[in-house]
Amino acid sequence: MDDDYSQRLKAYYEELRRELPAEAMSTDDADRVIYSVDASKEQGFADVIVSPKTQDDVVTTVALAGRHRIPIFPRGAGSGMSAGSIPMGRGVVLNLAKLNRIVKLDVANLTAVAEPGVVTGKLQEEAEKHGLFYASDPGSAAFSTIGGNIAENAGGMRAVKYGSTRDHVLALKCVLSTGEVFDTGTYSLMGVTGYDLVRLLVGSEGTLAVFLEATLKLIPLPKFVRTALAQFSREEDALSASAAIIQAGVIPRALEFMGEEALNCVRRYREIPLLKPEANAALLIESDGAVDEVTRHEIAAMKEACEVGENALLAWMEAQEKEQRETLWDVRKSMSPSLYEAGAYKIAEDIAVPRASVREFVAKLRELVGERVRQPIIYGHLGHGSIHVTFVLEGKDDQSIPAVQEAVEEVFKLVVSMGGSISAEHGIGLTKRKYLGIELSPTELRLMREIKRAFDPAGILNPGKIWEE
Ligand SMILES: Cc1cc2nc3c(=O)[nH]c(=O)nc-3n(C[C@H](O)[C@H](O)[C@H](O)COP(=O)(O)OP(=O)(O)OC[C@H]3O[C@@H](n4cnc5c(N)ncnc54)[C@H](O)[C@@H]3O)c2cc1C
């Protein structure tokens, strides 16, 4: 493709330069490197970085790319864990972070309209100022974008009660690689006309369309929040307690789990005085509601559920004031940063199993890994069966990588056999595309490929993601 591609790129670049402000385009080598990595630690090298500030400029960038057949790699904050935004192969990184207006906060209709570059935490903050709540809360909310969250169908801490990103998206305004702009979905809460394209686009990982604007569902801000940290001496007790909580007739707003290696990883990273030395597992539990009594009642019911088995619960700490609640959250929120210090390289998987099967899954996982490689760090959003399984390695040339990869493939087969998914929330991107066939049937794969062709006939939107070229 090279000579022909270079000609097309040159023509594209020249035309784009006439249409976009100069500061929206960069071919600077530093930018080409910086905008070609994400949290997955994969590395590409884009030809051009385009950072438009207006929806019209995004449309122009995409439409011209369609006409010149130049690959476009949409990018939010680059916090993705499956290399979704990485330009593998040649093309243009479309950095949407500057398209960041909150267009509307509609108190009467409990709705927000936001551009894709709005940082999720910023939307949460703005909604709160109006007594409203954007309930979706990925661990990366402080820096990831609404567009990236929608493209990945991000989950997070509160998905157990409020659902993942797809449960908060009412409508989308998009541009296709043909340059066509369209709105899909409704401003109303209800609407079932035709196929649900919104649901299809959520989680499409930048491969079907580029989002220009999203209409999002808000709810009244819960006035009361109560948090508890439960520490256990045995991992299996924490896992049983989690299942017991769900069966106790309470849906917590968060139910996070950290296993033995996870707690040790955090302990090595920083001192957390409230963490008992004998604790080998922990649950971070939260309840919210409009009435204080409700949160008190729910937390009490969840404590009772944790008191399963003799000596199971080592320590129970509870808080209602924001500052104290944040201290309890410290243990869980230290997890992601502690992983960066745990080893030079990691193979990190995010899987999902039906929530009542979590204890069984973890036992099978530990047995499956056995002694062949170091046991993984296990933690996750347990309330909805989402578990992060991270294998820590010395570096990209670690001798045990083939054995880990073999184990990972077996874990995926196990997960699917239990009715789960090989990706709970981080997406397929580059890193999981070779495993698609473990979960999806030939019929599903065929339909999905046809959908991709219908949306993106030139195949220029995020090529190589989800699908192996
Ligand atoms: C510390 C940490 C904690 C995390 N915690 C969670 C968590 O709890 N739950 C969770 O689900 N994830 C989590 N993540 C992963 C990540 O933050 C999410 O996947 C997030 O949704 C990515 O958003 P982003 O803006 O960084 O998107 P990027 O990484 O830039 O892009 C992600 C995907 O979105 C596409 N994309 C971006 N913008 C658009 C657009 N406007 N139109 C079309 N496609 C677009 C890209 O092409 C790419 O495929 C975490 C990551 C980190 C580093």
The ligand as an ORCA input file, in Angstrom:
! r2SCAN-3c Opt
* xyz 0 1
  C      -6.550      3.574     36.345
  C      -7.597      3.097     35.369
  C      -8.823      2.667     35.856
  C      -9.803      2.195     34.977
  N     -10.995      1.791     35.482
  C     -11.957      1.350     34.647
  C     -13.207      0.904     35.168
  O     -13.446      0.892     36.377
  N     -14.129      0.469     34.281
  C     -13.900      0.459     32.932
  O     -14.786      0.046     32.172
  N     -12.719      0.870     32.423
  C     -11.752      1.320     33.230
  N     -10.550      1.737     32.713
  C     -10.325      1.675     31.258
  C     -10.619      3.000     30.485
  O     -10.501      4.117     31.321
  C     -11.991      2.960     29.838
  O     -12.022      1.977     28.817
  C     -12.431      4.302     29.237
  O     -13.755      4.172     28.785
  C     -11.564      4.777     28.087
  O     -11.875      6.132     27.871
  P     -10.848      7.092     27.112
  O     -11.480      8.436     26.996
  O      -9.529      7.058     27.736
  O     -10.826      6.409     25.668
  P      -9.575      5.900     24.792
  O      -8.742      4.944     25.557
  O      -8.900      7.080     24.190
  O     -10.363      5.129     23.635
  C     -11.078      3.986     23.952
  C     -11.879      3.554     22.717
  O     -12.843      4.529     22.421
  C     -12.779      4.930     21.050
  N     -13.253      6.317     21.032
  C     -12.856      7.333     21.842
  N     -13.579      8.428     21.571
  C     -14.454      8.101     20.580
  C     -15.463      8.820     19.862
  N     -15.744     10.109     20.109
  N     -16.145      8.169     18.896
  C     -15.902      6.853     18.638
  N     -14.964      6.142     19.276
  C     -14.252      6.763     20.241
  C     -11.326      4.696     20.683
  O     -11.154      4.518     19.300
  C     -11.032      3.426     21.448
  O     -11.455      2.309     20.716
  C      -9.545      2.181     33.570
  C      -8.314      2.638     33.089
  C      -7.341      3.089     33.964
  C      -6.037      3.568     33.397
*
